Amino acid sequence: MPRPNAKGKAALLIIAALIFIVVGFVFGQIAKALNTLPGDADDPVATQSYVESTVGERIATLTTRIEELEAELAALKGSGVTAPANPSTPTVTNPTNPTNPSTTTNQTGTLTITGNSVNVRSGPGTNYDIVASVVKGDTVTKLGVEGEWYRIKTGNITGYIANYLAQ
């Protein structure tokens, strides 16, 4: 059998190197594909669905925030209350009971959430922390009414929701 010359050896090495590079690339792509989940931000096939679901969640959150701000604005316009200079320190005046600025009436019962995604807050206003979230169709226990806000209980969490987001 004839021995390959130097040019033949070089060509054979180049071909072998190209084959190894192609095989390595293919195995690398397979390994990368196994580490991504469908709908994950790293999955190029499901990127559109991932973006659509992420955008949908953020739109729902912003819609809820807008609804809460509109409720607070309506409450401020309707009760003659002036907005606090510092939102972290709410000042609410109750014209029917000036000695107690935040009177809660005890009107208990159950409420059904009518807003798409409703934030449950630690106090009766959008400047309070969000302690939970409920969705359209959920049933919560109404503990009372404070201005334009329901005091509610859902599970083991007590908080407030804007009254137009439930009935």
N, C-alpha and C positions, 0 to 999 in steps of 0.2 A: 504494500500500500504506500502511495507516495505521501511524503510529509508536506504539510502546508507551508508555504513560504511566509515571510514576514508580513507581507501585505494581507495575505489571507488570515493570519493570526489577528492582525489589527482589526480587520473587518469583522471577524468573529467576535472579538471582545466588544466592539462598538454595538453590534447587534444584541449581544447578551446584556450589555448595560442598558440599552433601550428597553429590552423586554423587562428587566428588573424594575426600571423606573415606572413603566406602564403598570405592571402588576402591583407595585407599591402604591401608586396613585389610586388604583381601583380599590385595594384593601383599605386604604386610608379613608376613602369616601364611604365605604361600607361601615367602617368603625364610627365615623362621624354621624352617619344616619342612625345608627343604633343608639346613640347618646341623646338624640332629640326626641321629644314627644310631639305627637300631632297637636297642632294648635299652639305650640310653644313659639316664643319669639325667635328662636333659632331655626325653626322648621320653615324652609323656603316655600314648601308646597302649601302649608297652611297659614302663611303669613297674613293673607287677606282676612281669613276668618278670625285670626288672633287680633288683628287691628280692629276689625268690626266689633268684636265682643268688648275689647278694652275701651273703645270709643263709646260704645253703648252704655257701659258701666259709668263712665265719667259723665256722660250726658244725663243719665238718671240722677247722679249725685248733684250735678249743677242745677237740674230742674227742681229737685227738692229744696235746694238752698234758695233758689229764686222764689219758690212758693212760700218758704218760711219768711223771707225778707218782705214779700208782699203782705203776708199776714201781719207781721210786726208793724209795717208802715200803716196798714189799715187800722190796726189797734191804736197806734199813736195818733192818727188823724181823728179817729172816732172818740177817743177818751180825753182829748185835750192834754195828753201827756207830752212833755218835751223830751227829745232824745238826750241821753246823757252825753256830757262832753267827753268822757272816757268810757268806751264800750265795755271795758272790763269791770266797771263798777256801775251796774244798772241802777237807775232811780226810777221807780214807778210810783205814781201817786194815784190813789183811788179816790175819786171825787165823792163817792158815797160813804167812805170811811177814812177821813183824813188822818186820824190818829194811827191807823194801821195801814202802811203803804202797800202791802201785798196780801190782800185778803183772799183766801181760798174758800169757795163755797163747797159744801159737801153734797154733790149731786152724783151719787154712785150709779153704776150700771155697767153695761158692756158697750164697746164701740167696735165698729168694723172699719178698718183702714181703707180709705178711698184713694189716697195718693199712691203713685207707683212705688216709690222708695222713700220712706219717711224716717227722718232722724229723730230719735228719742233723745232729749236734752236733759241736762242736770237741773235746769231752771227754766222759767217761762220766758224765753227769748232766744234769739239766734246767736247771741253773744255767749251763751252757756256752752259747756263742753257737750259733745255727742257721746252718750253712754251706750247706745244701742241703735239698731235700725229695724224697722218693720216694713213689710211690703203689702201691696194691695191685696185685700181679702183677709188679712190676719185679723184676729179678734183679740182685743185687749180689755183689761178691766179699767173702767173710769173711776178714779178716786175723788175727783173734784174738778172745779173750774177756777182758773185764775186769769182773769181778764179774757184775752182771746186764746188762751191755752188750756188744754185738758191736762190734768195730772193723771197719769196712767200707770198701770203695772202690767208688764209683760214678762212672763216667766218669773225670775227672782229679781228683776230690775224695775225700779220705780223711776219715772221721769216725766217729761212734758212733751206734748206734740201740739202743733198749731191746730186750732179747732176745725178749720175748714178741710183738714186732711183726713177726717174721720167722721162717721155718723153713727 
